[in-house]
Amino acid sequence: MLAITLPMVEHVIALADEAKDTEDAGQLETYINGLTKDQQAELQALMWYGRDDTADDPIPFAEYLEFSTTNLDSVATYMGEKIIQLPGYLREGLRLVAERNEAWESAE
């Protein structure tokens, strides 16, 4: 089972969209800090996946997730700093995961 759900990702997108005009990431950061480490890792990996897409030679989502689980320092602050781009990154990440039929599981 996935640690993070589509409604959780959609909520993060909504919080970021609401905060874009003010660039006040407080509510977003509070919500992310309330997530488990596994949920934070998946959310961060999804953001990176949507941000870094290289269509010619895509990096599998599982590799982003593996890297994310070892880089969980200040995820909420890190994502809050990207408040303006965050909704687009997450939407693109969701689209790519669905398009490429990639599972949200760790690389083995």
N, C-alpha and C positions, 0 to 999 in steps of 0.2 A: 504494500500500500504506500502511496505517496505521502510524504510528510506535509506537503503544501497542496492545497486544493485550488481549483479554478476560482471559486468565490473569494478565496484569500488573495489571490493575485489581482483579481478585479477590484477588490477593496483597496489594495495598495495603489493601483492605477488611479482609482477615484480620489484617494487622499492626495496623491501627487498632482493630479489635474486641478484639484481645488486650491492647492498651495502654490501653483505656478505663478499666479499674479503677484502674490506677496513674497514669494520665495521663503516663506516661513515653514520649515519642515518639521516643526515640533510635533504635530499630531502623527505625521508619517513615522517619525523616529520612535515615538512612544509605541505605536502599533508594532513596528518591526522588533523593537526590544522585547515585546511581549511574546514573540514567537519563540519556539524551541530552536536550538542550534541546528537541527536537521532542516527545519522549515526555513531558517535564515540562509542556510547553505544552498538549498534548492532555489530560493528566490534570487540570491546573488548570482548563481550560475545561469538562471534564466535571463537575468539582465545582461550578463556578459555575452550570452549566446545571441541575443537580439542585437547587441551593440557591435559585435565583432564578426558578423557573418561574412564569410568569403565564399561566394557562390561556386567558384571554380574548385576549391579545395576545402570544403567545410570541416571544421573541427567538430567531432561528435559531442553532443550534449553531455554524455557521460564523462568526457574528459574535463569539461568545465566544472561539472559537479565534483569530481574527484579533487580538482585544484581548490574549489571553493571550500570544501570541508576542512582543508588545512589552512585556510586564510579567512578566519571568521572574526578578526579583530575589528571592532567598531563597524559592523555591517550597517547598522541604522544610520550612523553619521555619514558613512561613505555613500550610501544611497541617497541620503538627504542632500548631500552636496551636488547630486545629479538630478535634483528635483525637476528641472526644466526638461531634460531629455528622458528621464526615467519612464514616463508612460509609453513613449515610443519604443524604447528598448524592450520593455516587457511585452508590449503588443507584438512586436516583431519576433521576440523569443517564442511566444505562444504559437504564432503562425508557423514558424520554422519547425518547431517540435511536431506540430500536427502534419505539416506538409511532408516532412521527412520520416514521419511515423517513428519517431525516436522515443524510446522508453525513458522514464525518469528514474533510472537506476544507476548505481555506481559502475564505473569502468572496472573490468576485472583483468 
